[in-house]
Amino acid sequence: MAFVVARPGGRWEVRESRSTPLGPRSRTLATFKVLTPEVLERARARSSTTWSPRELRAAARRAGAPVADPDADRAAGELLSELAAGNRPRPVLARLLLDALQDERPKMSDGARAAARWAAATPRQRGETLRDLLLLADHLPPGHARDDAAPRFPRVHSTPV
């Protein structure tokens, strides 16, 4: 059984446990800072049991370890960022992409489309943008409405018909 544990210095280990006559033992299969496909392959090569890379990625996420996106997700995020910036692939490539994704084309909200530019953004870029938004919020004027004041509406005058 493979599992992920934190180590000092922001490092993580993929470990494997097994039962022995002297009790349970575990050994390190791979050490990493970000769980990548290469780390998974190294751990699988050293493992004495079989396990699913998907299950190990889920275990790493539960432990709080950084997990690299699969290559397809990374490429899709980069493509969405390019599309959001107005850069389009050649028409033949666009048709091939549409054809390949046809079965997976649910209706997307406007918010999801607007967020496409952030699909490939790094945590650093997201953090800097959040910081800028918080600084902007600090410069907005405070609201002048009191909590206990009822909203005032203009008086409606009616004339007989």
N, C-alpha and C positions, 0 to 999 in steps of 0.2 A: 504494500500500500504506500503510495507516494503522497507527500504533503509538503507544505511550504512553511518555513519559519524565518523570523527576522533575526538578523545578526547585527552587531555593532557597526557603525559607520555607514548606515544606509544600504547595507548588503543583505541579501536574502539567500536562502539555501533551499534546494529541492532535496528532500530527504526521503528515505525509504525505511519502513520498519518491518521487522520480521521477528518471529518467535524462535527462541533457542532454548536448549535445556537449562540454561542459566537465567532465562527470563527474556523479556523483550529487548531488542537492540535496534538501533537505527544507524544508518550511514548516509553520508552526503553524496548525492548523485551529481549535483552541479551547484555552483555559486554564481549569483548574478546581481546586477543592480536593476535591470529591466528584463522581464521574462520575454524572450524572443523565440522565434522558431529554432534558432541555432541552439539555445539553451535547452529547449525541450528535446531536441535530437541528441544532445550530449547526455542528458539525463536518461533518456530512453536506452541509449547504448550501454550505459553502466548499470541499468536496472535489472534485477533478477525476475521481476514480474512484469506483466503487461498492464498498462493503464492508458486512459484516453487523454490526449492533449487538451481536449475541451474541459474535462473534469479538473485537470491540473490548473488550467487557466482560471477556472471558477474558484478553486481552492486558493490560488494566489490572490485573486481579488478579495476574497473573504478575509485573508490575512492582512490585506492592505498593501500588498506588493504592487509596484508598477508593472503593467502588462502591455507589451507592444501590440498595437492593432495588427490584425492580419493584413497581409499585403494588399488584398482586394479592398479592404476598408480604407487603408491609407491612400490607395490610388483613387478610390471613389471620392474621398474627402478632398484630395487635390483637384480632381476634375470639377467638383462642385464649386470650389473656390475660384477656379479659372472661369467657369461659366458665370458666376456671380459678378466677376470683374469685367464681363463682356467679351471674354476670349472664347471663341467657339471652335470645336474641331472641324475638320473638313467634312463636307456633307456626306461622303461615303462612310466615314467613321461614325458620324452621328447616327446614320441609319443602322449601321451594324450594332451600335450600342443600344438603340431603341429595340431592335429585334432581339438582342440577347436578354434585355430586361423586360420584355413585353409581359411576361407572366407576373411580374412583380411591380406593376405600375398602379398602386392605389392613388386615390386623389389626395394631394398634399395641400395643407393649409397655406395661406399666405405667410403666416409666421414661420412655418417650416422652410418655405422657399427663401425667406429673408435671412434665415439662420444658415443657409447653405454656405455663405462666405466664411463661416466660422468652423466648418466641418474639419478643416485641416489645420486650424490655428493651434499653435503650441500653447501649453499652459502659461508660459511667460507672456505671450501676446494677449491671452484672455485676461490675465492678471493686470497687465498694464492698462487695458481698456476699462476694466472694472475700476481701477484707481482713478482714471480720467473721469469716469462717470460720477464717482463719489465726490471728486473735487468740484465737478460741475454742480452737483446738488448742493454743495456748501455755499455756492455763490447765488443760488436762487433766493428771491425775496421770501420772507416768511408769509404765511397766510394771515389775512387780517380778520377772518371770520371767527367770532367767538363760538365756543362749543354750545353755550346755553342760549345763544341768540337764534331765534327762528328766522328762516329765510324770508325776505320781504319781496312781495310780488307787487307789480303795479296794479293799481285799482282799476277794475273794469267798470266802465260807464256804459249803460245801455240806454238806448232811446226807444220810445214807443214807435211801433211801426204804423 
